[in-house]
Amino acid sequence: MSGLDGPAALLGEKIRQGETTPLTAPTLRPLHTYEPIRGQILKPAPRPTPAPPVVQPQAAPDNAQFTPMVTKILEVLDGRRPLGHLTALVAESVYQATVTRLRTTPPVGIRYQLSSIHCSQPAVEVVEACGLVETAHHGVRERRAHALACRFELRDGRWCCVYFRILR
């Protein structure tokens, strides 16, 4: 046995049996980029360093995600919701400003209604929102429109309102 196997062994057998001659037989040459030449020792090529992971830009903030939070804050301001509901939604500074506002101007006969909100994301963990708030006084059909500005920051895995203003 010659130590060959596969197609080379089959070709060698055909030459011995006279079915083909070495001159008509195809020549098998090693592929230099794939097979080593007899006796050659190949060193593996160094692997390329992986590229840093591509950070996908976050999708634009969803207005519907922040609408309930803003609505709850407005409901506290007009007295439809207790103040304690804000503790999980707002930062301490916004909470204290709301307490002060409710103490100085109690919500008597006024109702806030969020008409629209538009969010943008200036940084990865920050969302700024602006909106339109309609106010109505009890017993009066006329409504007034005011601008709203607020800022949310991602803290401990949840959005927290750190700035809230109704602009008159």
WONORFEN-V473308 format. One record per pair of residues at least 24 apart in sequence whose C-alpha atoms are under 7 Angstrom apart, sorted by the first residue. I is the first residue (numbers start at 1). J is the second residue. Records with the same first field share a line. If there is no record, write none. Layout:
BEGIN
I->J + J
END
This chain:
BEGIN
60->120 + 121
61->119 + 120 + 121
63->117 + 118 + 119
67->117
71->114
74->112
77->102 + 107
78->107 + 110 + 111 + 112
79->107
89->160 + 161
90->160 + 161 + 162
91->160 + 161 + 162
94->162 + 163 + 164
109->137 + 138
110->135 + 136 + 137 + 138
111->135 + 136 + 137
112->136
125->153 + 154
126->152 + 153 + 154
127->151 + 152 + 153
128->152
END
